[in-house]
Amino acid sequence: MNQRTRAYLLHGGLFLLTLITTTLSGAEWMFGRLFIAIEGMKPLGWAEFVAGLQFSVPFLAILTVHEFGHYFTAKANRVRVTLPYYIPLWFLVGQSIGTLGAFIRIKDYIGSRRKYFDIGIAGPLAGFVLALVVLWYGFTHLPPPEYVFSIHPEYQKYGLDYGKYVYANLPPGGAVGLGDNLLFWFFKTYVADPARVPHPYEMVHYPFLLAGYLALFFTALNLIPIGQLDGGHILYGLIGRTWFNRVAPVLFTGFVFYAGLGVFKPADFAVPTDDAFFSQLGYFGLYVLFLYLCFSRIDEQDGPRAGFRMTPLLVTLSVVMAQLVISSFRPDWEGYSGFLAFAFVLGRFLGIYHPETQLDEPLDGKRQLLGWLALLVLALCVSPRPFLIP
């Protein structure tokens, strides 16, 4: 067996395994039950697994179109790349989507700003188009509103007004809702039959809606214009090396600031006992350390002004102080702490800055138009609170 055959088997095997894990996860979200036996809950079986294909097929189709958008554009630019590596992931206790995504590995040095732009923009735009098709189909083929009673028969006693009663009494993490972005709101408001649109906490049981929404969520993450994300390649192509090195750390700092806003508030330290105060102070210290690790690579390039070097400690303390000051005046203002894990991966491992290129040529008019269109797609897909917990 030669090396090429082994590579094809690896890529194909990872895809099939990811198809299985996303189908398992999709079925668990659809039916609100697991494939393993839990006391008081009937485990899912083969019929439910097959039904889970309604989630895995459209979701993996969007992911595959995204990755092959990168792949074929790289080939057109004579850049050697691998086929997509799919990353399967399924938790035996549920609450996963069956994958950590996919990626292609670039084998060549890319010395052109234009090539980085072309390869970076092709994936998210291609996947975005298919995500629109999936969402359109999902919102135009909604089942009757009583469908939710087949998942939660205990809701039936409340009728279709169940949303007013059931979620207030659920334990933390007892349900997961899909937030809103501009596109999702548009489809709910102007495409779907309003009488059939489910409650946000029940949309996870609708496989096409879940697949389309997750596609928008991951498209937004990919299009964040920082580092080596697709959005970073796009913004680097649009504004060039000098301006990107000034803008990227500002955008990253704003992203971390929003993610952590409201995690700690001055009122949290007004605790009745010394033990509680020192315990809270310890958690706060861990939070500051976490942010410091997020900003640990922010001084790899020059700061926003010539001659100014940002230091991780200075940025960390500035962000923490600003969060506390705002929370003291507006404790109701909160960001989305779920973004902090992504900020850590981005700041600590992927990096905030873009690799430099030998050719810093400006883009032509058509590419500039596509680049700003991609950033518009980001604005349409991004959600300030992507997932809701009652």
Secondary structure as a PSIPRED ss2 file (coil, helix, strand):
# PSIPRED VFORMAT (PSIPRED V4.0)

   1 M C   1.000  0.000  0.000
   2 N C   1.000  0.000  0.000
   3 Q H   0.000  1.000  0.000
   4 R H   0.000  1.000  0.000
   5 T H   0.000  1.000  0.000
   6 R H   0.000  1.000  0.000
   7 A H   0.000  1.000  0.000
   8 Y H   0.000  1.000  0.000
   9 L H   0.000  1.000  0.000
  10 L H   0.000  1.000  0.000
  11 H H   0.000  1.000  0.000
  12 G H   0.000  1.000  0.000
  13 G H   0.000  1.000  0.000
  14 L H   0.000  1.000  0.000
  15 F H   0.000  1.000  0.000
  16 L H   0.000  1.000  0.000
  17 L H   0.000  1.000  0.000
  18 T H   0.000  1.000  0.000
  19 L H   0.000  1.000  0.000
  20 I H   0.000  1.000  0.000
  21 T H   0.000  1.000  0.000
  22 T H   0.000  1.000  0.000
  23 T H   0.000  1.000  0.000
  24 L H   0.000  1.000  0.000
  25 S H   0.000  1.000  0.000
  26 G H   0.000  1.000  0.000
  27 A H   0.000  1.000  0.000
  28 E H   0.000  1.000  0.000
  29 W H   0.000  1.000  0.000
  30 M H   0.000  1.000  0.000
  31 F H   0.000  1.000  0.000
  32 G C   1.000  0.000  0.000
  33 R C   1.000  0.000  0.000
  34 L C   1.000  0.000  0.000
  35 F C   1.000  0.000  0.000
  36 I C   1.000  0.000  0.000
  37 A C   1.000  0.000  0.000
  38 I E   0.000  0.000  1.000
  39 E C   1.000  0.000  0.000
  40 G C   1.000  0.000  0.000
  41 M E   0.000  0.000  1.000
  42 K C   1.000  0.000  0.000
  43 P C   1.000  0.000  0.000
  44 L C   1.000  0.000  0.000
  45 G C   1.000  0.000  0.000
  46 W H   0.000  1.000  0.000
  47 A H   0.000  1.000  0.000
  48 E H   0.000  1.000  0.000
  49 F H   0.000  1.000  0.000
  50 V H   0.000  1.000  0.000
  51 A H   0.000  1.000  0.000
  52 G C   1.000  0.000  0.000
  53 L H   0.000  1.000  0.000
  54 Q H   0.000  1.000  0.000
  55 F H   0.000  1.000  0.000
  56 S H   0.000  1.000  0.000
  57 V H   0.000  1.000  0.000
  58 P H   0.000  1.000  0.000
  59 F H   0.000  1.000  0.000
  60 L H   0.000  1.000  0.000
  61 A H   0.000  1.000  0.000
  62 I H   0.000  1.000  0.000
  63 L H   0.000  1.000  0.000
  64 T H   0.000  1.000  0.000
  65 V H   0.000  1.000  0.000
  66 H H   0.000  1.000  0.000
  67 E H   0.000  1.000  0.000
  68 F H   0.000  1.000  0.000
  69 G H   0.000  1.000  0.000
  70 H H   0.000  1.000  0.000
  71 Y H   0.000  1.000  0.000
  72 F H   0.000  1.000  0.000
  73 T H   0.000  1.000  0.000
  74 A H   0.000  1.000  0.000
  75 K H   0.000  1.000  0.000
  76 A H   0.000  1.000  0.000
  77 N C   1.000  0.000  0.000
  78 R C   1.000  0.000  0.000
  79 V C   1.000  0.000  0.000
  80 R C   1.000  0.000  0.000
  81 V E   0.000  0.000  1.000
  82 T C   1.000  0.000  0.000
  83 L C   1.000  0.000  0.000
  84 P C   1.000  0.000  0.000
  85 Y E   0.000  0.000  1.000
  86 Y E   0.000  0.000  1.000
  87 I E   0.000  0.000  1.000
  88 P E   0.000  0.000  1.000
  89 L C   1.000  0.000  0.000
  90 W C   1.000  0.000  0.000
  91 F C   1.000  0.000  0.000
  92 L C   1.000  0.000  0.000
  93 V C   1.000  0.000  0.000
  94 G C   1.000  0.000  0.000
  95 Q C   1.000  0.000  0.000
  96 S C   1.000  0.000  0.000
  97 I C   1.000  0.000  0.000
  98 G C   1.000  0.000  0.000
  99 T E   0.000  0.000  1.000
 100 L E   0.000  0.000  1.000
 101 G E   0.000  0.000  1.000
 102 A E   0.000  0.000  1.000
 103 F E   0.000  0.000  1.000
 104 I C   1.000  0.000  0.000
 105 R C   1.000  0.000  0.000
 106 I E   0.000  0.000  1.000
 107 K C   1.000  0.000  0.000
 108 D C   1.000  0.000  0.000
 109 Y C   1.000  0.000  0.000
 110 I C   1.000  0.000  0.000
 111 G C   1.000  0.000  0.000
 112 S E   0.000  0.000  1.000
 113 R H   0.000  1.000  0.000
 114 R H   0.000  1.000  0.000
 115 K H   0.000  1.000  0.000
 116 Y H   0.000  1.000  0.000
 117 F H   0.000  1.000  0.000
 118 D H   0.000  1.000  0.000
 119 I H   0.000  1.000  0.000
 120 G H   0.000  1.000  0.000
 121 I H   0.000  1.000  0.000
 122 A H   0.000  1.000  0.000
 123 G H   0.000  1.000  0.000
 124 P H   0.000  1.000  0.000
 125 L H   0.000  1.000  0.000
 126 A H   0.000  1.000  0.000
 127 G H   0.000  1.000  0.000
 128 F H   0.000  1.000  0.000
 129 V H   0.000  1.000  0.000
 130 L H   0.000  1.000  0.000
 131 A H   0.000  1.000  0.000
 132 L H   0.000  1.000  0.000
 133 V H   0.000  1.000  0.000
 134 V H   0.000  1.000  0.000
 135 L H   0.000  1.000  0.000
 136 W H   0.000  1.000  0.000
 137 Y H   0.000  1.000  0.000
 138 G H   0.000  1.000  0.000
 139 F H   0.000  1.000  0.000
 140 T H   0.000  1.000  0.000
 141 H C   1.000  0.000  0.000
 142 L C   1.000  0.000  0.000
 143 P C   1.000  0.000  0.000
 144 P C   1.000  0.000  0.000
 145 P H   0.000  1.000  0.000
 146 E H   0.000  1.000  0.000
 147 Y H   0.000  1.000  0.000
 148 V H   0.000  1.000  0.000
 149 F H   0.000  1.000  0.000
 150 S H   0.000  1.000  0.000
 151 I H   0.000  1.000  0.000
 152 H C   1.000  0.000  0.000
 153 P H   0.000  1.000  0.000
 154 E H   0.000  1.000  0.000
 155 Y H   0.000  1.000  0.000
 156 Q H   0.000  1.000  0.000
 157 K H   0.000  1.000  0.000
 158 Y H   0.000  1.000  0.000
 159 G H   0.000  1.000  0.000
 160 L H   0.000  1.000  0.000
 161 D H   0.000  1.000  0.000
 162 Y H   0.000  1.000  0.000
 163 G H   0.000  1.000  0.000
 164 K H   0.000  1.000  0.000
 165 Y C   1.000  0.000  0.000
 166 V C   1.000  0.000  0.000
 167 Y H   0.000  1.000  0.000
 168 A H   0.000  1.000  0.000
 169 N H   0.000  1.000  0.000
 170 L C   1.000  0.000  0.000
 171 P C   1.000  0.000  0.000
 172 P C   1.000  0.000  0.000
 173 G C   1.000  0.000  0.000
 174 G C   1.000  0.000  0.000
 175 A C   1.000  0.000  0.000
 176 V C   1.000  0.000  0.000
 177 G E   0.000  0.000  1.000
 178 L E   0.000  0.000  1.000
 179 G C   1.000  0.000  0.000
 180 D C   1.000  0.000  0.000
 181 N C   1.000  0.000  0.000
 182 L H   0.000  1.000  0.000
 183 L H   0.000  1.000  0.000
 184 F H   0.000  1.000  0.000
 185 W H   0.000  1.000  0.000
 186 F H   0.000  1.000  0.000
 187 F H   0.000  1.000  0.000
 188 K H   0.000  1.000  0.000
 189 T H   0.000  1.000  0.000
 190 Y H   0.000  1.000  0.000
 191 V H   0.000  1.000  0.000
 192 A C   1.000  0.000  0.000
 193 D C   1.000  0.000  0.000
 194 P H   0.000  1.000  0.000
 195 A H   0.000  1.000  0.000
 196 R H   0.000  1.000  0.000
 197 V C   1.000  0.000  0.000
 198 P C   1.000  0.000  0.000
 199 H C   1.000  0.000  0.000
 200 P H   0.000  1.000  0.000
 201 Y H   0.000  1.000  0.000
 202 E H   0.000  1.000  0.000
 203 M H   0.000  1.000  0.000
 204 V H   0.000  1.000  0.000
 205 H H   0.000  1.000  0.000
 206 Y C   1.000  0.000  0.000
 207 P H   0.000  1.000  0.000
 208 F H   0.000  1.000  0.000
 209 L H   0.000  1.000  0.000
 210 L H   0.000  1.000  0.000
 211 A H   0.000  1.000  0.000
 212 G H   0.000  1.000  0.000
 213 Y H   0.000  1.000  0.000
 214 L H   0.000  1.000  0.000
 215 A H   0.000  1.000  0.000
 216 L H   0.000  1.000  0.000
 217 F H   0.000  1.000  0.000
 218 F H   0.000  1.000  0.000
 219 T H   0.000  1.000  0.000
 220 A H   0.000  1.000  0.000
 221 L H   0.000  1.000  0.000
 222 N H   0.000  1.000  0.000
 223 L C   1.000  0.000  0.000
 224 I C   1.000  0.000  0.000
 225 P C   1.000  0.000  0.000
 226 I C   1.000  0.000  0.000
 227 G C   1.000  0.000  0.000
 228 Q C   1.000  0.000  0.000
 229 L C   1.000  0.000  0.000
 230 D H   0.000  1.000  0.000
 231 G H   0.000  1.000  0.000
 232 G H   0.000  1.000  0.000
 233 H H   0.000  1.000  0.000
 234 I H   0.000  1.000  0.000
 235 L H   0.000  1.000  0.000
 236 Y H   0.000  1.000  0.000
 237 G H   0.000  1.000  0.000
 238 L H   0.000  1.000  0.000
 239 I H   0.000  1.000  0.000
 240 G H   0.000  1.000  0.000
 241 R H   0.000  1.000  0.000
 242 T H   0.000  1.000  0.000
 243 W H   0.000  1.000  0.000
 244 F H   0.000  1.000  0.000
 245 N H   0.000  1.000  0.000
 246 R H   0.000  1.000  0.000
 247 V H   0.000  1.000  0.000
 248 A H   0.000  1.000  0.000
 249 P H   0.000  1.000  0.000
 250 V H   0.000  1.000  0.000
 251 L H   0.000  1.000  0.000
 252 F H   0.000  1.000  0.000
 253 T H   0.000  1.000  0.000
 254 G H   0.000  1.000  0.000
 255 F H   0.000  1.000  0.000
 256 V H   0.000  1.000  0.000
 257 F H   0.000  1.000  0.000
 258 Y H   0.000  1.000  0.000
 259 A H   0.000  1.000  0.000
 260 G H   0.000  1.000  0.000
 261 L C   1.000  0.000  0.000
 262 G C   1.000  0.000  0.000
 263 V C   1.000  0.000  0.000
 264 F C   1.000  0.000  0.000
 265 K C   1.000  0.000  0.000
 266 P H   0.000  1.000  0.000
 267 A H   0.000  1.000  0.000
 268 D H   0.000  1.000  0.000
 269 F H   0.000  1.000  0.000
 270 A C   1.000  0.000  0.000
 271 V C   1.000  0.000  0.000
 272 P C   1.000  0.000  0.000
 273 T C   1.000  0.000  0.000
 274 D H   0.000  1.000  0.000
 275 D H   0.000  1.000  0.000
 276 A H   0.000  1.000  0.000
 277 F H   0.000  1.000  0.000
 278 F H   0.000  1.000  0.000
 279 S H   0.000  1.000  0.000
 280 Q H   0.000  1.000  0.000
 281 L H   0.000  1.000  0.000
 282 G H   0.000  1.000  0.000
 283 Y H   0.000  1.000  0.000
 284 F H   0.000  1.000  0.000
 285 G H   0.000  1.000  0.000
 286 L H   0.000  1.000  0.000
 287 Y H   0.000  1.000  0.000
 288 V H   0.000  1.000  0.000
 289 L H   0.000  1.000  0.000
 290 F H   0.000  1.000  0.000
 291 L H   0.000  1.000  0.000
 292 Y H   0.000  1.000  0.000
 293 L H   0.000  1.000  0.000
 294 C H   0.000  1.000  0.000
 295 F C   1.000  0.000  0.000
 296 S C   1.000  0.000  0.000
 297 R C   1.000  0.000  0.000
 298 I C   1.000  0.000  0.000
 299 D C   1.000  0.000  0.000
 300 E C   1.000  0.000  0.000
 301 Q C   1.000  0.000  0.000
 302 D C   1.000  0.000  0.000
 303 G C   1.000  0.000  0.000
 304 P C   1.000  0.000  0.000
 305 R C   1.000  0.000  0.000
 306 A C   1.000  0.000  0.000
 307 G C   1.000  0.000  0.000
 308 F C   1.000  0.000  0.000
 309 R C   1.000  0.000  0.000
 310 M C   1.000  0.000  0.000
 311 T C   1.000  0.000  0.000
 312 P H   0.000  1.000  0.000
 313 L H   0.000  1.000  0.000
 314 L H   0.000  1.000  0.000
 315 V H   0.000  1.000  0.000
 316 T H   0.000  1.000  0.000
 317 L H   0.000  1.000  0.000
 318 S H   0.000  1.000  0.000
 319 V H   0.000  1.000  0.000
 320 V H   0.000  1.000  0.000
 321 M H   0.000  1.000  0.000
 322 A H   0.000  1.000  0.000
 323 Q H   0.000  1.000  0.000
 324 L H   0.000  1.000  0.000
 325 V H   0.000  1.000  0.000
 326 I H   0.000  1.000  0.000
 327 S H   0.000  1.000  0.000
 328 S H   0.000  1.000  0.000
 329 F H   0.000  1.000  0.000
 330 R C   1.000  0.000  0.000
 331 P C   1.000  0.000  0.000
 332 D C   1.000  0.000  0.000
 333 W C   1.000  0.000  0.000
 334 E C   1.000  0.000  0.000
 335 G C   1.000  0.000  0.000
 336 Y C   1.000  0.000  0.000
 337 S C   1.000  0.000  0.000
 338 G C   1.000  0.000  0.000
 339 F H   0.000  1.000  0.000
 340 L H   0.000  1.000  0.000
 341 A H   0.000  1.000  0.000
 342 F H   0.000  1.000  0.000
 343 A H   0.000  1.000  0.000
 344 F H   0.000  1.000  0.000
 345 V H   0.000  1.000  0.000
 346 L H   0.000  1.000  0.000
 347 G H   0.000  1.000  0.000
 348 R H   0.000  1.000  0.000
 349 F H   0.000  1.000  0.000
 350 L H   0.000  1.000  0.000
 351 G C   1.000  0.000  0.000
 352 I C   1.000  0.000  0.000
 353 Y C   1.000  0.000  0.000
 354 H C   1.000  0.000  0.000
 355 P C   1.000  0.000  0.000
 356 E C   1.000  0.000  0.000
 357 T C   1.000  0.000  0.000
 358 Q C   1.000  0.000  0.000
 359 L E   0.000  0.000  1.000
 360 D C   1.000  0.000  0.000
 361 E C   1.000  0.000  0.000
 362 P C   1.000  0.000  0.000
 363 L C   1.000  0.000  0.000
 364 D C   1.000  0.000  0.000
 365 G H   0.000  1.000  0.000
 366 K H   0.000  1.000  0.000
 367 R H   0.000  1.000  0.000
 368 Q H   0.000  1.000  0.000
 369 L H   0.000  1.000  0.000
 370 L H   0.000  1.000  0.000
 371 G H   0.000  1.000  0.000
 372 W H   0.000  1.000  0.000
 373 L H   0.000  1.000  0.000
 374 A H   0.000  1.000  0.000
 375 L H   0.000  1.000  0.000
 376 L H   0.000  1.000  0.000
 377 V H   0.000  1.000  0.000
 378 L H   0.000  1.000  0.000
 379 A H   0.000  1.000  0.000
 380 L H   0.000  1.000  0.000
 381 C H   0.000  1.000  0.000
 382 V C   1.000  0.000  0.000
 383 S C   1.000  0.000  0.000
 384 P C   1.000  0.000  0.000
 385 R C   1.000  0.000  0.000
 386 P C   1.000  0.000  0.000
 387 F E   0.000  0.000  1.000
 388 L E   0.000  0.000  1.000
 389 I C   1.000  0.000  0.000
 390 P C   1.000  0.000  0.000
